[in-house]
Amino acid sequence: MSIPIMKTIKELADACKDKGISEHFIRRLVNDNKIPYIKAGSKTLINVDKFAEYLNASSLKIEGE
């Protein structure tokens, strides 16, 4: 069993800032239930691989339109 890499919204935004992805954008995806997340106390944790899958799927839709 492999354990997924999980990051908080802020950590994920910091890792993606060079790609132009903001903390606000990630938080909106969570609030709209567009990406899977879990709550650990007061923290919201996002699976990094699932987030990348969402972005890749979304970019394919935009390019294919």
Secondary structure, DSSP 8 states (H G I E B T S, - for coil): -----EEEHHHHHHHHGGGT--HHHHHHHHHTT-S-EEEETTEEEEEHHHHHHHHHHHHHHHHH-
